[in-house]
């Protein structure tokens, strides 16, 4: 009788451990996707503000997925990089 209870407890602990591992594996890509989405929104906002101000000087950066990701991941240095590319190219 006691052996059955011990086996049941061990099985439940093992099942809990497996659920913990599988949950961690499934949540990692979701966390990455959420981080990319937040950074992209930040990049879009950064470019929008720059284009709003730059519109008065006839200097804008096109809004596309590449410029948004560069500005989102690199922040202000990414925006400066995009400005540099726009001036040089």
DACORSUL-V992205 format. One record per backbone hydrogen bond with DSSP energy under -0.5 kcal/mol. NH is the residue of the N-H (numbers start at 1). CO is the residue of the C=O. If there is no record, write none. Layout:
# DACORSUL-V992205
nh	co
NH	CO
NH	CO
This chain:
# DACORSUL-V992205
nh	co
5	1
6	2
7	3
8	4
9	5
10	6
11	7
12	8
13	9
14	10
15	11
16	12
17	13
18	14
19	15
20	16
21	17
22	18
23	19
24	20
25	21
26	22
27	23
28	24
29	25
30	26
31	27
32	28
33	29
34	30
35	31
36	32
37	33
38	34
39	35
40	36
41	37
42	38
43	39
44	40
45	41
46	42
47	43
48	44
49	45
50	46
51	47
52	48
53	49
54	50
55	51
56	53
57	54
58	55
59	54
64	62
68	64
69	65
70	66
71	67
72	68
73	69
74	70
75	71
77	74
79	75
80	76
81	77
82	78
83	79
84	80
85	81
86	82
87	83
88	84
89	85
